[in-house]
Amino acid sequence: MLRQLELDDMDSAARVHRASFDQALPWLAGLHTPEEDRWFYRERVFKTCKTWGAFDGAAMIGIIAFREDWIDQLYVLPEARRCGIGGELLDVAKRSFASLQLWTFQRNAQARRFYEARGFTVVRKTDGAGNEEREPDALYLWTR
């Protein structure tokens, strides 16, 4: 089941983000504390983005946060990957805008394959000097 998230869902969204991020990018694990993650989702993500979640029963298993022309967050729990959940969440954002951009780390091959298979193309790569993680990243663009 997919639904738009509310402020009360932000702590669960932060947990999904952290579990997914740490599994996909273990060399960056521990960058933020769980409390910092919860604050970020409550005070930044919820206030600036439309946020949707995917649920298996009552348990949140995936999230997407997007705003005009941008996907800010897209995470699916490791045990729920490869079941179509990420694609379903991405489709929510694609229905809302004619074009979308997002950043992902160059070393995150799984995410890059996911986005490229869904019509996103790389428009720029950086050395990571401009992001908090100092990790080389890639800017992707999708247009309808």
Residue frames as qw, qx, qy, qz and C-alpha x, y, z in Angstrom:
[[0.000, 0.889, 0.458, 0.000, 0.00, 0.00, 0.00],
 [0.387, 0.200, -0.008, 0.900, 1.19, 3.52, -0.81],
 [0.161, -0.882, -0.442, -0.034, 0.04, 6.67, 0.92],
 [0.192, 0.735, -0.178, 0.626, 1.13, 10.23, 1.53],
 [0.582, -0.197, -0.592, 0.522, 2.94, 10.53, 4.83],
 [0.301, -0.893, -0.170, -0.288, 2.13, 12.76, 7.76],
 [0.009, -0.766, 0.489, -0.418, 4.36, 14.34, 10.37],
 [0.761, -0.410, 0.417, -0.282, 3.74, 11.40, 12.71],
 [0.966, 0.239, 0.072, 0.073, 5.32, 9.11, 10.07],
 [0.330, 0.861, -0.360, 0.142, 8.64, 10.96, 9.92],
 [0.453, -0.596, 0.654, -0.111, 10.45, 8.92, 12.58],
 [0.848, 0.121, 0.516, 0.009, 9.62, 5.73, 10.67],
 [0.635, 0.768, -0.014, 0.083, 10.73, 7.37, 7.41],
 [0.032, -0.844, 0.524, -0.108, 14.06, 8.27, 9.03],
 [0.675, -0.319, 0.664, -0.051, 14.54, 4.64, 10.12],
 [0.834, 0.447, 0.319, 0.054, 13.85, 3.37, 6.59],
 [0.363, 0.895, -0.243, 0.097, 16.32, 5.92, 5.22],
 [0.270, -0.729, 0.622, -0.094, 19.07, 4.94, 7.64],
 [0.788, -0.093, 0.608, -0.018, 18.67, 1.17, 7.20],
 [0.765, 0.598, 0.223, 0.090, 18.68, 1.47, 3.42],
 [0.218, 0.921, -0.305, 0.109, 21.50, 4.01, 3.25],
 [0.422, -0.645, 0.634, -0.063, 23.80, 2.09, 5.60],
 [0.833, 0.070, 0.546, 0.053, 23.26, -1.17, 3.73],
 [0.680, 0.697, 0.165, 0.155, 23.87, 0.37, 0.29],
 [0.342, 0.783, -0.268, 0.445, 26.75, 2.63, 1.35],
 [0.810, -0.490, -0.256, 0.194, 28.48, 0.98, 4.33],
 [0.596, 0.109, -0.126, 0.785, 31.59, 3.17, 3.96],
 [0.069, -0.454, -0.015, -0.888, 29.38, 6.18, 4.85],
 [0.597, -0.551, -0.576, -0.088, 27.48, 4.53, 7.75],
 [0.554, -0.511, -0.383, 0.534, 27.39, 6.51, 10.96],
 [0.258, 0.369, 0.126, 0.884, 27.48, 9.93, 9.34],
 [0.362, -0.438, 0.037, -0.822, 24.42, 10.97, 11.38],
 [0.131, -0.006, 0.864, -0.486, 22.87, 9.78, 14.61],
 [0.039, -0.488, -0.855, -0.173, 19.31, 8.41, 14.67],
 [0.070, -0.740, -0.425, 0.517, 18.20, 11.59, 16.46],
 [0.035, -0.469, 0.320, 0.823, 19.75, 13.75, 13.72],
 [0.006, -0.147, -0.842, -0.519, 17.97, 11.65, 11.10],
 [0.057, -0.643, -0.753, 0.123, 14.61, 12.07, 12.87],
 [0.067, -0.691, -0.130, 0.707, 15.14, 15.84, 13.19],
 [0.057, -0.248, 0.577, 0.776, 16.04, 16.07, 9.48],
 [0.043, -0.347, -0.861, -0.368, 12.87, 14.27, 8.41],
 [0.109, -0.725, -0.618, 0.283, 10.58, 16.21, 10.76],
 [0.125, -0.777, -0.080, 0.611, 12.08, 19.67, 10.24],
 [0.016, -0.477, 0.520, 0.709, 13.38, 19.57, 6.66],
 [0.031, 0.072, 0.898, 0.432, 11.97, 16.79, 4.55],
 [0.057, 0.592, 0.792, -0.136, 8.37, 16.98, 5.78],
 [0.024, 0.761, 0.219, -0.610, 8.30, 20.79, 5.53],
 [0.088, 0.596, -0.417, -0.681, 9.74, 21.05, 2.01],
 [0.157, 0.165, -0.872, -0.433, 8.66, 17.87, 0.18],
 [0.847, -0.067, -0.095, -0.519, 5.70, 15.71, -0.60],
 [0.085, -0.386, 0.908, -0.142, 6.49, 12.48, 1.19],
 [0.860, 0.009, -0.223, -0.458, 4.98, 9.11, 0.39],
 [0.325, -0.425, 0.829, -0.166, 5.50, 5.76, 1.99],
 [0.686, 0.076, -0.647, -0.323, 5.13, 2.14, 1.00],
 [0.514, -0.374, 0.574, -0.516, 3.74, -0.20, 3.64],
 [0.499, -0.006, -0.859, -0.115, 3.58, -3.92, 4.25],
 [0.461, -0.596, -0.641, 0.148, 0.69, -4.02, 6.68],
 [0.276, -0.948, -0.138, 0.073, 1.48, -1.39, 9.29],
 [0.654, -0.450, 0.247, 0.557, 5.25, -1.47, 8.65],
 [0.339, 0.888, -0.158, -0.268, 6.82, 1.21, 6.48],
 [0.852, -0.057, 0.388, 0.346, 9.16, -0.39, 3.96],
 [0.505, 0.261, 0.324, 0.757, 9.94, 2.47, 1.58],
 [0.019, -0.819, -0.274, 0.505, 9.79, 6.25, 1.24],
 [0.458, 0.402, 0.306, 0.731, 10.05, 8.93, -1.40],
 [0.118, -0.781, -0.246, 0.562, 10.32, 12.67, -0.80],
 [0.434, 0.308, 0.454, 0.715, 9.99, 14.99, -3.77],
 [0.066, 0.730, 0.217, -0.645, 9.29, 18.60, -4.68],
 [0.577, 0.783, 0.055, -0.227, 8.99, 20.47, -7.94],
 [0.604, 0.701, -0.379, 0.010, 11.50, 18.97, -10.37],
 [0.119, 0.560, -0.760, 0.308, 13.47, 17.12, -7.65],
 [0.877, -0.308, -0.364, -0.060, 13.54, 13.80, -5.89],
 [0.154, -0.780, 0.468, -0.385, 15.23, 14.45, -2.56],
 [0.359, -0.328, 0.837, -0.251, 14.96, 10.98, -1.00],
 [0.857, 0.106, -0.286, -0.415, 14.06, 7.49, -2.22],
 [0.036, -0.412, 0.876, -0.248, 14.79, 4.54, 0.05],
 [0.873, -0.127, -0.286, -0.375, 13.48, 1.00, 0.34],
 [0.660, -0.537, 0.508, -0.136, 14.41, -1.38, 3.16],
 [0.056, 0.484, -0.834, -0.259, 17.02, -3.91, 2.01],
 [0.304, 0.086, 0.944, -0.099, 14.72, -6.90, 2.62],
 [0.479, 0.631, 0.489, -0.364, 11.96, -5.28, 0.50],
 [0.119, 0.623, -0.449, -0.629, 14.10, -4.44, -2.55],
 [0.090, 0.182, -0.857, -0.474, 13.59, -5.95, -5.98],
 [0.171, 0.419, 0.873, -0.183, 9.82, -6.26, -5.44],
 [0.139, 0.597, 0.529, 0.586, 8.74, -3.17, -7.41],
 [0.306, -0.787, -0.423, 0.328, 8.31, -0.87, -4.41],
 [0.319, -0.446, 0.157, 0.821, 10.94, 1.64, -5.49],
 [0.104, 0.193, 0.633, 0.743, 9.39, 1.83, -8.95],
 [0.177, -0.714, -0.664, -0.133, 5.91, 2.37, -7.50],
 [0.323, -0.741, -0.216, 0.547, 7.19, 5.19, -5.29],
 [0.276, -0.231, 0.383, 0.850, 9.07, 6.73, -8.20],
 [0.053, 0.455, 0.715, 0.527, 5.90, 6.63, -10.31],
 [0.187, -0.812, -0.488, 0.260, 4.12, 8.81, -7.72],
 [0.237, -0.643, 0.124, 0.717, 6.68, 11.56, -8.34],
 [0.226, 0.001, 0.668, 0.709, 6.72, 11.01, -12.12],
 [0.034, 0.659, 0.719, 0.220, 2.94, 11.54, -12.27],
 [0.215, -0.831, -0.312, 0.407, 3.38, 14.89, -10.49],
 [0.064, -0.799, 0.263, 0.537, 5.97, 16.55, -12.74],
 [0.770, 0.628, -0.053, -0.093, 7.11, 16.54, -16.37],
 [0.613, 0.506, -0.487, 0.361, 10.76, 16.34, -15.35],
 [0.740, -0.671, 0.044, -0.020, 12.69, 15.27, -12.29],
 [0.423, 0.638, -0.552, 0.330, 16.28, 15.51, -11.16],
 [0.824, -0.563, 0.041, -0.051, 18.11, 13.68, -8.42],
 [0.132, 0.722, -0.664, 0.142, 21.59, 13.09, -7.08],
 [0.970, -0.240, 0.026, -0.037, 23.06, 9.69, -6.30],
 [0.393, -0.703, 0.546, 0.230, 26.58, 8.63, -5.43],
 [0.525, 0.558, -0.564, -0.308, 28.66, 7.30, -8.28],
 [0.063, 0.298, -0.942, 0.139, 29.67, 4.23, -6.26],
 [0.547, 0.151, 0.628, -0.532, 26.03, 3.31, -5.63],
 [0.079, 0.144, -0.809, -0.564, 25.81, 1.03, -8.66],
 [0.063, 0.414, 0.905, -0.070, 22.48, -0.50, -7.61],
 [0.148, 0.722, 0.355, -0.576, 20.78, 2.92, -7.43],
 [0.087, 0.512, -0.444, -0.730, 22.33, 4.01, -10.72],
 [0.010, -0.066, -0.926, -0.371, 21.04, 0.89, -12.49],
 [0.095, 0.573, 0.754, -0.308, 17.60, 1.42, -10.94],
 [0.158, 0.725, 0.114, -0.660, 17.31, 5.02, -12.17],
 [0.065, 0.398, -0.641, -0.653, 18.79, 4.34, -15.60],
 [0.064, 0.215, 0.957, 0.186, 16.34, 1.47, -16.14],
 [0.081, 0.716, 0.642, -0.262, 13.52, 3.93, -15.46],
 [0.387, 0.786, 0.331, 0.350, 14.57, 6.55, -17.99],
 [0.282, -0.928, 0.098, 0.222, 16.94, 8.77, -16.00],
 [0.764, 0.464, -0.077, 0.441, 20.17, 9.87, -17.67],
 [0.584, -0.480, -0.089, 0.649, 23.36, 11.27, -16.17],
 [0.305, 0.904, 0.162, 0.251, 23.77, 14.96, -16.93],
 [0.096, 0.820, -0.415, 0.383, 26.70, 15.76, -14.66],
 [0.858, -0.244, -0.359, 0.276, 29.25, 14.07, -12.41],
 [0.124, -0.903, 0.263, -0.317, 31.17, 15.71, -9.57],
 [0.499, 0.331, -0.697, 0.394, 34.15, 14.87, -7.40],
 [0.582, -0.528, -0.607, 0.116, 32.00, 15.18, -4.26],
 [0.323, 0.074, -0.292, 0.897, 33.52, 18.45, -3.06],
 [0.280, -0.284, -0.078, -0.914, 30.05, 20.01, -2.90],
 [0.734, -0.399, -0.411, -0.364, 28.29, 17.39, -0.78],
 [0.566, -0.687, 0.308, -0.334, 28.42, 16.65, 2.92],
 [0.960, -0.161, 0.224, 0.043, 29.82, 13.16, 2.42],
 [0.034, -0.746, 0.558, 0.363, 32.64, 14.28, 0.10],
 [0.611, 0.070, 0.779, 0.121, 31.63, 11.38, -2.11],
 [0.050, 0.159, -0.576, -0.800, 31.66, 11.65, -5.94],
 [0.451, 0.431, 0.658, -0.421, 28.09, 11.90, -7.15],
 [0.132, 0.161, 0.696, 0.687, 26.03, 12.04, -10.33],
 [0.376, 0.344, 0.245, -0.825, 23.12, 14.28, -11.25],
 [0.209, 0.251, 0.898, 0.295, 20.35, 12.44, -13.10],
 [0.354, 0.255, -0.007, -0.900, 17.50, 13.86, -15.17],
 [0.251, 0.341, 0.898, 0.118, 14.23, 12.32, -16.29],
 [0.311, 0.245, -0.069, -0.916, 11.75, 13.97, -18.66],
 [0.643, 0.335, 0.603, -0.333, 8.35, 12.70, -19.67]]
